[in-house]
Amino acid sequence: MSSSLDKLRELTSRLEDKLEQKEKVSAVVSEEAKEVKKSEKKPPSKSVEKVTENCDNVRDENIVRVKELYEKLKIYEKSPDFDKVFVYKAMNLSGIGLKEDDFGEVREGKYIQVIAITYEPDKNGKKKAKNISLGYFGKAETLETKLKNEIIEFVLRWRYEKAFQNVEHYKDLIARVETPSDTLF
C-alpha cells in the first residue's frame, strides 16, 4: 500500500511540476509580448515552442487517462457527457485524504465518493455551492487499494486538466488586452 501511495505522491508531484512549468511558459510568453512593439510580430522562440509543445503532449496524455478513468469508475452514469464533466468548478473526494499530511488515507467509517462542486443561484439569485456525487464507492473499510488509487488519480487528473483550462482562459484574456483596439470586446 505504501508503494501505491508513493506512486501517487510522485504522480502528484510531477503533475504540479508540469503545471508550474506551463505557468512559467505563460509568463515568459506574456513578457515577450510586452517587449514587442504593437506593429511588429515576433515569432516565438524555439524554447517557448518546445515547452508549449511538451505541455500540450502532457495535457493530451492526461485527458486520455482522465477519460479512461471516467469510464472505468462509471462516472458517466451521473455525468453522461464527458466534456461537460469539466463544467464543474471543483472536484473533491469524501472519505479519502488529499492533503499533504493525510494523502491517500481512507477515513474509517466514512463513505467514499467523488464530489463535483458547482455554483447555482438560489431563489434570491445569490450563488450557492452545490455538491453533486459523481461516484459512490461504498465504505472506506471495504475499498480495494487499486480502486482507491484510481479514484484519487481521476480527481487529481481532473484537477490538472481544469488547471490547464484556466491557464488557457487567462492566456486568451491577456491576448485580448494586448490587442490594440478601442475596446476589449
N, CA, C and O of each residue as an XYZ file, in Angstrom:
740
protein
N       0.826     -1.186      0.000
C       0.000      0.000      0.000
C       0.872      1.251      0.000
O       0.542      2.241     -0.654
N       1.980      1.210      0.729
C       2.829      2.394      0.758
C       3.452      2.656     -0.603
O       3.688      3.810     -0.961
N       3.726      1.592     -1.375
C       4.282      1.828     -2.706
C       3.249      2.506     -3.603
O       3.609      3.329     -4.444
N       1.980      2.173     -3.433
C       0.927      2.838     -4.201
C       0.830      4.304     -3.807
O       0.678      5.178     -4.660
N       0.919      4.560     -2.518
C       0.893      5.946     -2.051
C       2.098      6.714     -2.576
O       1.982      7.871     -2.981
N       3.252      6.060     -2.563
C       4.453      6.708     -3.086
C       4.289      7.032     -4.559
O       4.692      8.103     -5.013
N       3.697      6.107     -5.308
C       3.469      6.348     -6.738
C       2.524      7.524     -6.933
O       2.760      8.371     -7.795
N       1.453      7.586     -6.140
C       0.506      8.693     -6.250
C       1.144     10.022     -5.865
O       0.897     11.046     -6.502
N       1.969      9.998     -4.816
C       2.664     11.224     -4.422
C       3.603     11.677     -5.529
O       3.699     12.868     -5.827
N       4.297     10.717     -6.136
C       5.203     11.041     -7.238
C       4.421     11.611     -8.415
O       4.844     12.591     -9.028
N       3.277     10.998     -8.733
C       2.431     11.483     -9.829
C       1.950     12.902     -9.534
O       1.990     13.770    -10.406
N       1.501     13.130     -8.322
C       1.040     14.458     -7.936
C       2.171     15.473     -8.063
O       1.965     16.579     -8.564
N       3.349     15.101     -7.614
C       4.498     15.984     -7.700
C       4.829     16.309     -9.147
O       5.097     17.462     -9.485
N       4.810     15.283    -10.009
C       5.099     15.504    -11.433
C       4.041     16.396    -12.068
O       4.366     17.276    -12.865
N       2.771     16.172    -11.717
C       1.699     16.995    -12.256
C       1.863     18.452    -11.827
O       1.685     19.365    -12.633
N       2.200     18.664    -10.563
C       2.401     20.022    -10.074
C       3.588     20.679    -10.780
O       3.527     21.858    -11.129
N       4.674     19.917    -10.994
C       5.840     20.446    -11.705
C       5.481     20.855    -13.125
O       5.885     21.920    -13.592
N       4.722     20.007    -13.810
C       4.324     20.317    -15.189
C       3.434     21.553    -15.230
O       3.581     22.393    -16.118
N       2.513     21.670    -14.278
C       1.638     22.846    -14.230
C       2.456     24.108    -13.968
O       2.228     25.145    -14.590
N       3.403     24.013    -13.050
C       4.272     25.148    -12.761
C       5.071     25.536    -14.006
O       5.246     26.718    -14.303
N       5.546     24.529    -14.722
C       6.293     24.775    -15.962
C       5.397     25.477    -16.985
O       5.836     26.412    -17.655
N       4.160     25.035    -17.107
C       3.208     25.637    -18.036
C       2.951     27.096    -17.656
O       2.885     27.961    -18.530
N       2.806     27.372    -16.360
C       2.577     28.735    -15.914
C       3.779     29.621    -16.200
O       3.620     30.786    -16.564
N       5.004     29.067    -16.036
C       6.206     29.829    -16.342
C       6.258     30.171    -17.829
O       6.653     31.275    -18.205
N       5.858     29.222    -18.669
C       5.833     29.471    -20.104
C       4.861     30.598    -20.409
O       5.161     31.470    -21.225
N       3.694     30.592    -19.763
C       2.712     31.652    -19.978
C       3.296     32.999    -19.581
O       3.084     33.995    -20.272
N       4.026     33.037    -18.477
C       4.631     34.286    -18.021
C       5.698     34.758    -19.008
O       5.797     35.949    -19.300
N       6.492     33.823    -19.516
C       7.531     34.162    -20.491
C       6.898     34.696    -21.766
O       7.335     35.716    -22.298
N       5.878     34.016    -22.255
C       5.199     34.447    -23.482
C       4.599     35.829    -23.275
O       4.710     36.688    -24.149
N       3.969     36.052    -22.134
C       3.359     37.347    -21.840
C       4.428     38.437    -21.772
O       4.228     39.530    -22.302
N       5.548     38.156    -21.133
C       6.635     39.121    -21.014
C       7.218     39.449    -22.384
O       7.517     40.609    -22.667
N       7.381     38.433    -23.241
C       7.896     38.669    -24.592
C       6.940     39.542    -25.390
O       7.376     40.402    -26.155
N       5.654     39.329    -25.220
C       4.663     40.107    -25.956
C       4.718     41.578    -25.564
O       4.488     42.448    -26.403
N       5.015     41.864    -24.313
C       5.110     43.249    -23.862
C       6.295     43.955    -24.518
O       6.239     45.156    -24.779
N       7.357     43.213    -24.782
C       8.556     43.800    -25.353
C       8.417     44.092    -26.850
O       9.128     44.942    -27.385
N       7.522     43.405    -27.509
C       7.340     43.587    -28.939
C       6.465     44.810    -29.183
O       5.449     44.997    -28.513
N       6.855     45.634    -30.133
C       6.024     46.788    -30.479
C       4.712     46.310    -31.048
O       4.642     45.233    -31.640
N       3.670     47.102    -30.873
C       2.344     46.700    -31.329
C       2.304     46.442    -32.822
O       1.540     45.589    -33.274
N       3.106     47.155    -33.598
C       3.085     46.981    -35.057
C       3.919     45.779    -35.515
O       3.754     45.308    -36.641
N       4.814     45.281    -34.653
C       5.669     44.153    -35.021
C       5.108     42.843    -34.508
O       4.434     42.795    -33.480
N       5.391     41.807    -35.225
C       5.077     40.464    -34.746
C       6.383     39.696    -34.725
O       7.066     39.588    -35.743
N       6.728     39.165    -33.568
C       7.966     38.413    -33.421
C       7.611     36.937    -33.300
O       6.769     36.581    -32.476
N       8.230     36.066    -34.096
C       7.925     34.646    -33.957
C       8.393     34.151    -32.587
O       9.420     34.602    -32.080
N       7.631     33.212    -31.984
C       8.039     32.707    -30.677
C       9.396     32.024    -30.752
O       9.749     31.418    -31.764
N      10.138     32.131    -29.680
C      11.452     31.490    -29.649
C      11.296     29.977    -29.680
O      10.246     29.434    -29.337
N      12.358     29.318    -30.096
C      12.340     27.848    -30.202
C      12.083     27.200    -28.851
O      11.365     26.205    -28.764
N      12.677     27.770    -27.781
C      12.493     27.158    -26.462
C      11.042     27.258    -25.994
O      10.521     26.324    -25.384
N      10.391     28.383    -26.278
C       8.988     28.543    -25.897
C       8.125     27.564    -26.684
O       7.227     26.935    -26.124
N       8.397     27.434    -27.984
C       7.639     26.481    -28.801
C       7.810     25.056    -28.281
O       6.845     24.296    -28.203
N       9.033     24.702    -27.929
C       9.317     23.347    -27.454
C       8.587     23.065    -26.135
O       7.988     22.002    -25.971
N       8.638     24.012    -25.203
C       7.971     23.834    -23.909
C       6.461     23.760    -24.105
O       5.790     22.924    -23.500
N       5.929     24.644    -24.959
C       4.495     24.641    -25.229
C       4.071     23.313    -25.837
O       3.047     22.746    -25.455
N       4.862     22.819    -26.785
C       4.554     21.527    -27.407
C       4.597     20.405    -26.380
O       3.737     19.524    -26.384
N       5.599     20.432    -25.497
C       5.723     19.420    -24.450
C       4.515     19.467    -23.515
O       3.975     18.426    -23.142
N       4.092     20.676    -23.139
C       2.926     20.822    -22.258
C       1.664     20.317    -22.947
O       0.808     19.698    -22.315
N       1.555     20.585    -24.247
C       0.402     20.097    -24.991
C       0.370     18.573    -25.003
O      -0.697     17.971    -24.880
N       1.542     17.944    -25.152
C       1.613     16.481    -25.117
C       1.210     15.946    -23.750
O       0.475     14.963    -23.656
N       1.689     16.591    -22.693
C       1.337     16.175    -21.331
C      -0.168     16.306    -21.139
O      -0.806     15.425    -20.563
N      -0.723     17.392    -21.614
C      -2.161     17.621    -21.477
C      -2.944     16.571    -22.252
O      -3.929     16.035    -21.744
N      -2.515     16.269    -23.486
C      -3.194     15.247    -24.290
C      -3.174     13.891    -23.590
O      -4.191     13.200    -23.533
N      -2.013     13.516    -23.057
C      -1.897     12.238    -22.341
C      -2.792     12.232    -21.101
O      -3.434     11.229    -20.791
N      -2.824     13.348    -20.409
C      -3.653     13.451    -19.202
C      -5.127     13.275    -19.532
O      -5.838     12.551    -18.835
N      -5.586     13.927    -20.580
C      -7.016     13.874    -20.907
C      -7.415     12.466    -21.340
O      -8.530     12.025    -21.060
N      -6.518     11.764    -22.017
C      -6.797     10.378    -22.405
C      -6.990      9.525    -21.146
O      -7.920      8.722    -21.063
N      -6.108      9.712    -20.184
C      -6.194      8.919    -18.949
C      -7.433      9.307    -18.132
O      -8.063      8.441    -17.525
N      -7.786     10.589    -18.108
C      -8.997     11.022    -17.394
C     -10.212     10.322    -17.995
O     -11.091      9.855    -17.270
N     -10.255     10.255    -19.317
C     -11.401      9.628    -19.986
C     -11.461      8.127    -19.669
O     -12.540      7.577    -19.445
N     -10.299      7.474    -19.653
C     -10.259      6.047    -19.289
C     -10.822      5.841    -17.886
O     -11.639      4.947    -17.665
N     -10.385      6.663    -16.950
C     -10.850      6.536    -15.569
C     -12.322      6.920    -15.442
O     -13.051      6.322    -14.650
N     -12.755      7.891    -16.200
C     -14.160      8.314    -16.246
C     -15.043      7.113    -16.591
O     -16.093      6.904    -15.983
N     -14.605      6.338    -17.566
C     -15.366      5.154    -17.973
C     -15.208      4.017    -16.973
O     -16.187      3.364    -16.611
N     -13.981      3.779    -16.529
C     -13.713      2.676    -15.604
C     -14.445      2.853    -14.270
O     -14.953      1.887    -13.700
N     -14.494      4.089    -13.780
C     -15.155      4.380    -12.500
C     -16.651      4.632    -12.659
O     -17.356      4.879    -11.680
N     -17.134      4.567    -13.914
C     -18.548      4.743    -14.249
C     -19.083      6.121    -13.850
O     -20.231      6.256    -13.427
N     -18.246      7.120    -13.991
C     -18.669      8.495    -13.733
C     -19.739      8.888    -14.752
O     -20.586      9.738    -14.476
N     -19.695      8.269    -15.919
C     -20.664      8.567    -16.987
C     -22.104      8.296    -16.551
O     -23.032      8.850    -17.139
N     -22.307      7.466    -15.547
C     -23.667      7.203    -15.083
C     -24.309      8.455    -14.484
O     -25.521      8.640    -14.589
N     -23.516      9.300    -13.868
C     -24.038     10.529    -13.253
C     -23.804     11.752    -14.137
O     -24.530     12.742    -14.039
N     -22.792     11.681    -14.996
C     -22.460     12.797    -15.894
C     -22.174     12.194    -17.272
O     -21.019     11.931    -17.607
N     -23.229     11.976    -18.071
C     -23.097     11.218    -19.321
C     -22.203     11.839    -20.394
O     -21.629     11.112    -21.205
N     -22.073     13.150    -20.416
C     -21.259     13.806    -21.434
C     -19.886     14.110    -20.842
O     -19.762     14.943    -19.943
N     -18.851     13.430    -21.350
C     -17.501     13.586    -20.812
C     -17.043     15.042    -20.815
O     -16.472     15.506    -19.828
N     -17.278     15.759    -21.891
C     -16.821     17.151    -21.981
C     -17.471     18.045    -20.929
O     -16.873     19.031    -20.498
N     -18.681     17.711    -20.516
C     -19.380     18.536    -19.530
C     -18.887     18.279    -18.105
O     -19.251     19.013    -17.186
N     -18.073     17.260    -17.914
C     -17.547     16.988    -16.583
C     -16.579     18.106    -16.156
O     -16.279     18.249    -14.971
N     -16.098     18.891    -17.121
C     -15.194     19.997    -16.800
C     -15.931     21.315    -16.575
O     -15.299     22.344    -16.335
N     -17.246     21.292    -16.649
C     -18.047     22.478    -16.348
C     -18.047     22.729    -14.842
O     -18.209     23.866    -14.398
N     -17.867     21.673    -14.066
C     -17.864     21.824    -12.615
C     -16.719     22.730    -12.192
O     -15.662     22.742    -12.822
N     -16.929     23.482    -11.133
C     -15.926     24.430    -10.656
C     -14.791     23.739     -9.916
O     -13.655     24.211     -9.942
N     -15.089     22.627     -9.260
C     -14.076     21.913     -8.488
C     -14.506     20.461     -8.338
O     -15.643     20.094     -8.635
N     -13.569     19.646     -7.868
C     -13.871     18.244     -7.618
C     -13.102     17.819     -6.376
O     -11.957     18.219     -6.163
N     -13.760     16.999     -5.564
C     -13.154     16.566     -4.312
C     -13.528     15.121     -4.029
O     -14.318     14.510     -4.749
N     -12.948     14.596     -2.974
C     -13.255     13.240     -2.512
C     -13.777     13.305     -1.095
O     -13.317     14.109     -0.284
N     -14.729     12.465     -0.808
C     -15.104     12.306      0.592
C     -14.614     10.923      1.009
O     -14.756      9.949      0.269
N     -14.049     10.858      2.181
C     -13.600      9.588      2.723
C     -12.150      9.240      2.448
O     -11.648      8.254      2.988
N     -11.460     10.024      1.622
C     -10.035      9.803      1.327
C      -9.337     11.151      1.422
O      -9.798     12.140      0.852
N      -8.225     11.183      2.144
C      -7.479     12.426      2.290
C      -6.665     12.765      1.056
O      -6.048     11.892      0.447
N      -6.667     14.036      0.694
C      -5.858     14.507     -0.432
C      -4.859     15.588     -0.004
O      -4.108     16.103     -0.832
N      -4.851     15.921      1.254
C      -3.894     16.912      1.745
C      -2.544     16.229      1.944
O      -2.453     15.004      2.022
N      -1.512     17.042      2.022
C      -0.148     16.519      2.157
C      -0.009     15.587      3.367
O       0.634     14.541      3.276
N      -0.607     15.967      4.491
C      -0.431     15.195      5.722
C      -1.265     13.911      5.782
O      -0.949     13.023      6.574
N      -2.320     13.788      4.969
C      -3.140     12.572      5.014
C      -3.402     11.995      3.619
O      -4.401     11.309      3.399
N      -2.498     12.280      2.687
C      -2.705     11.897      1.290
C      -2.924     10.387      1.150
O      -2.098      9.579      1.575
N      -4.040     10.036      0.552
C      -4.344      8.641      0.260
C      -4.894      7.840      1.420
O      -5.217      6.665      1.251
N      -5.007      8.433      2.579
C      -5.523      7.715      3.743
C      -7.041      7.672      3.694
O      -7.706      8.688      3.489
N      -7.570      6.467      3.887
C      -9.023      6.351      3.947
C      -9.462      6.654      5.373
O      -8.767      6.330      6.335
N     -10.614      7.272      5.488
C     -11.149      7.639      6.796
C     -12.146      6.566      7.214
O     -13.224      6.428      6.636
N     -11.759      5.827      8.216
C     -12.581      4.712      8.704
C     -13.991      5.183      9.043
O     -14.184      6.237      9.648
N     -14.965      4.379      8.640
C     -16.361      4.681      8.930
C     -16.999      5.645      7.943
O     -18.193      5.930      8.039
N     -16.226      6.143      7.005
C     -16.747      7.090      6.013
C     -17.074      6.367      4.713
O     -16.616      5.250      4.471
N     -17.871      7.024      3.888
C     -18.204      6.512      2.566
C     -17.370      7.250      1.523
O     -17.146      8.457      1.624
N     -16.923      6.513      0.538
C     -16.065      7.081     -0.490
C     -16.929      7.576     -1.648
O     -17.718      6.825     -2.220
N     -16.762      8.869     -1.982
C     -17.498      9.469     -3.092
C     -16.620     10.473     -3.818
O     -15.779     11.139     -3.215
N     -16.829     10.567     -5.118
C     -16.261     11.659     -5.902
C     -17.334     12.739     -5.938
O     -18.463     12.502     -6.368
N     -16.961     13.925     -5.478
C     -17.914     15.026     -5.353
C     -17.516     16.155     -6.309
O     -16.392     16.654     -6.267
N     -18.461     16.546     -7.168
C     -18.265     17.707     -8.041
C     -18.949     18.895     -7.383
O     -19.998     18.756     -6.754
N     -18.340     20.062     -7.537
C     -18.872     21.271     -6.926
C     -19.222     22.260     -8.032
O     -18.420     22.541     -8.923
N     -20.423     22.768     -7.948
C     -20.885     23.772     -8.901
C     -21.543     24.896     -8.124
O     -21.869     24.740     -6.947
N     -21.734     26.014     -8.775
C     -22.396     27.143     -8.143
C     -23.662     27.450     -8.912
O     -23.638     27.673    -10.122
N     -24.775     27.459     -8.185
C     -26.073     27.719     -8.805
C     -26.788     28.798     -8.003
O     -26.620     28.894     -6.787
N     -27.584     29.605     -8.688
C     -28.307     30.664     -7.957
C     -29.431     30.072     -7.101
O     -30.124     29.144     -7.518
N     -29.596     30.626     -5.897
C     -30.722     30.216     -5.060
C     -31.943     31.052     -5.455
O     -31.902     31.760     -6.461
N     -33.025     30.978     -4.677
C     -34.268     31.675     -5.036
C     -34.112     33.197     -5.034
O     -34.904     33.905     -5.656
N     -33.085     33.699     -4.330
C     -32.823     35.142     -4.299
C     -31.785     35.564     -5.342
O     -31.409     36.735     -5.409
N     -31.332     34.624     -6.141
C     -30.350     34.928     -7.172
C     -28.910     34.914     -6.682
O     -27.993     35.210     -7.447
N     -28.703     34.573     -5.413
C     -27.366     34.525     -4.847
C     -26.739     33.161     -5.168
O     -27.386     32.123     -5.028
N     -25.463     33.179     -5.601
C     -24.804     31.916     -5.954
C     -24.500     31.114     -4.706
O     -23.975     31.632     -3.721
N     -24.844     29.832     -4.771
C     -24.581     28.921     -3.661
C     -23.870     27.699     -4.195
O     -24.150     27.233     -5.299
N     -22.948     27.185     -3.402
C     -22.225     25.977     -3.785
C     -23.170     24.782     -3.696
O     -23.967     24.664     -2.765
N     -23.060     23.910     -4.676
C     -23.878     22.698     -4.693
C     -22.951     21.513     -4.939
O     -22.169     21.515     -5.890
N     -23.042     20.508     -4.083
C     -22.248     19.291     -4.235
C     -23.052     18.246     -4.991
O     -24.229     18.017     -4.709
N     -22.395     17.621     -5.951
C     -23.033     16.587     -6.758
C     -22.163     15.343     -6.698
O     -20.977     15.397     -7.023
N     -22.739     14.229     -6.288
C     -21.989     12.981     -6.246
C     -21.875     12.407     -7.651
O     -22.879     12.127     -8.305
N     -20.635     12.237     -8.105
C     -20.401     11.642     -9.427
C     -20.082     10.156     -9.330
O     -20.106      9.444    -10.334
N     -19.788      9.698     -8.142
C     -19.473      8.287     -7.980
C     -19.483      7.904     -6.520
O     -18.906      8.593     -5.679
N     -20.133      6.815     -6.229
C     -20.212      6.296     -4.865
C     -19.512      4.939     -4.867
O     -19.803      4.091     -5.711
N     -18.592      4.734     -3.926
C     -17.774      3.526     -3.944
C     -17.824      2.729     -2.642
O     -16.970      1.874     -2.408
N     -18.805      2.998     -1.804
C     -19.002      2.201     -0.594
C     -18.192      2.685      0.595
O     -17.614      3.772      0.581
N     -18.167      1.838      1.634
C     -17.467      2.179      2.878
C     -15.961      2.101      2.684
O     -15.449      1.280      1.923
N     -15.277      2.972      3.389
C     -13.817      3.063      3.289
C     -13.137      1.737      3.605
O     -12.145      1.378      2.971
N     -13.667      1.011      4.579
C     -13.029     -0.240      5.014
C     -13.051     -1.317      3.933
O     -12.206     -2.212      3.934
N     -13.997     -1.238      3.024
C     -14.139     -2.287      2.010
C     -13.496     -1.903      0.667
O     -13.537     -2.689     -0.280
N     -12.918     -0.730      0.578
C     -12.357     -0.240     -0.674
C     -11.019     -0.921     -0.985
O     -10.109     -0.936     -0.155
N     -10.917     -1.475     -2.181
C      -9.670     -2.104     -2.611
C      -8.643     -1.019     -2.927
O      -8.991      0.071     -3.382
N      -7.383     -1.332     -2.680
C      -6.310     -0.360     -2.887
C      -6.236      0.111     -4.334
O      -6.052      1.303     -4.581
N      -6.375     -0.792     -5.285
C      -6.284     -0.419     -6.701
C      -7.403      0.565     -7.063
O      -7.166      1.561     -7.747
N      -8.608      0.280     -6.602
C      -9.736      1.161     -6.875
C      -9.530      2.518     -6.206
O      -9.805      3.556     -6.807
N      -9.051      2.509     -4.979
C      -8.783      3.760     -4.260
C      -7.791      4.618     -5.050
O      -7.998      5.821     -5.210
N      -6.731      4.007     -5.535
C      -5.719      4.736     -6.299
C      -6.292      5.302     -7.595
O      -5.936      6.410     -7.996
N      -7.170      4.556     -8.249
C      -7.791      5.039     -9.480
C      -8.738      6.209     -9.199
O      -8.826      7.144     -9.995
N      -9.430      6.155     -8.089
C     -10.328      7.255     -7.703
C      -9.508      8.518     -7.447
O      -9.850      9.596     -7.935
N      -8.431      8.383     -6.685
C      -7.552      9.517     -6.404
C      -6.961     10.054     -7.707
O      -6.929     11.264     -7.930
N      -6.497      9.151     -8.557
C      -5.902      9.562     -9.828
C      -6.909     10.326    -10.686
O      -6.557     11.326    -11.312
N      -8.154      9.864    -10.718
C      -9.178     10.562    -11.500
C      -9.343     11.998    -11.025
O      -9.347     12.926    -11.834
N      -9.477     12.182     -9.726
C      -9.687     13.523     -9.179
C      -8.471     14.405     -9.451
O      -8.626     15.562     -9.841
N      -7.266     13.877     -9.250
C      -6.059     14.671     -9.486
C      -5.899     15.030    -10.962
O      -5.549     16.162    -11.297
N      -6.153     14.075    -11.827
C      -6.026     14.353    -13.263
C      -7.128     15.307    -13.734
O      -6.889     16.136    -14.612
N      -8.328     15.197    -13.161
C      -9.392     16.147    -13.484
C      -8.942     17.558    -13.099
O      -9.095     18.500    -13.878
N      -8.387     17.696    -11.893
C      -7.923     18.996    -11.431
C      -6.809     19.534    -12.331
O      -6.744     20.732    -12.608
N      -5.945     18.642    -12.778
C      -4.844     19.030    -13.662
C      -5.395     19.598    -14.969
O      -4.951     20.652    -15.424
N      -6.355     18.905    -15.569
C      -6.968     19.390    -16.807
C      -7.692     20.715    -16.557
O      -7.628     21.619    -17.390
N      -8.365     20.833    -15.445
C      -9.075     22.075    -15.110
C      -8.072     23.230    -14.993
O      -8.357     24.347    -15.424
N      -6.915     22.960    -14.420
C      -5.880     23.983    -14.314
C      -5.403     24.404    -15.706
O      -5.194     25.592    -15.951
N      -5.230     23.449    -16.613
C      -4.856     23.775    -17.993
C      -5.918     24.672    -18.621
O      -5.589     25.645    -19.298
N      -7.179     24.350    -18.401
C      -8.259     25.157    -18.970
C      -8.235     26.576    -18.406
O      -8.471     27.542    -19.132
N      -7.950     26.695    -17.115
C      -7.881     28.022    -16.503
C      -6.721     28.830    -17.080
O      -6.870     30.021    -17.354
N      -5.564     28.186    -17.267
C      -4.410     28.865    -17.856
C      -4.755     29.329    -19.265
O      -4.431     30.452    -19.650
N      -5.407     28.471    -20.026
C      -5.817     28.804    -21.393
C      -6.758     30.013    -21.394
O      -6.630     30.907    -22.230
N      -7.693     30.028    -20.461
C      -8.640     31.143    -20.339
C      -7.902     32.459    -20.096
O      -8.200     33.472    -20.727
N      -6.937     32.432    -19.175
C      -6.211     33.661    -18.868
C      -5.289     34.076    -20.011
O      -5.099     35.271    -20.239
N      -4.725     33.132    -20.720
C      -3.923     33.470    -21.900
C      -4.792     34.182    -22.935
O      -4.358     35.154    -23.553
N      -6.005     33.701    -23.120
C      -6.933     34.345    -24.056
C      -7.271     35.767    -23.610
O      -7.317     36.679    -24.435
N      -7.503     35.958    -22.326
C      -7.810     37.295    -21.817
C      -6.622     38.237    -21.993
O      -6.798     39.391    -22.385
N      -5.426     37.755    -21.708
C      -4.224     38.574    -21.872
C      -4.043     38.955    -23.333
O      -3.690     40.094    -23.638
N      -4.280     38.017    -24.232
C      -4.161     38.310    -25.666
C      -5.137     39.409    -26.069
O      -4.816     40.239    -26.919
N      -6.306     39.423    -25.477
C      -7.289     40.461    -25.787
C      -6.820     41.827    -25.302
O      -7.065     42.838    -25.960
N      -6.153     41.862    -24.163
C      -5.658     43.112    -23.622
C      -4.535     43.652    -24.502
O      -4.455     44.859    -24.729
N      -3.680     42.784    -24.992
C      -2.533     43.223    -25.788
C      -2.909     43.607    -27.224
O      -2.105     44.224    -27.922
N      -4.089     43.260    -27.662
C      -4.540     43.615    -28.999
C      -4.923     45.080    -29.023
O      -5.795     45.507    -28.265
N      -4.273     45.867    -29.896
C      -4.610     47.289    -29.914
C      -6.011     47.504    -30.525
O      -6.272     47.139    -31.671
N      -6.879     48.097    -29.735
C      -8.210     48.427    -30.187
C      -8.824     49.401    -29.204
O      -8.306     49.607    -28.106
N      -9.930     49.997    -29.609
C     -10.588     50.951    -28.721
C     -11.295     50.254    -27.569
O     -11.419     50.810    -26.478
N     -11.758     49.035    -27.818
C     -12.431     48.287    -26.770
C     -11.840     46.901    -26.696
O     -11.147     46.460    -27.614
N     -12.111     46.221    -25.614
C     -11.616     44.862    -25.433
C     -12.530     43.838    -26.082
O     -12.140     42.679    -26.228
N     -13.730     44.230    -26.475
C     -14.702     43.254    -26.972
C     -15.007     43.428    -28.428
O     -15.808     42.677    -28.984
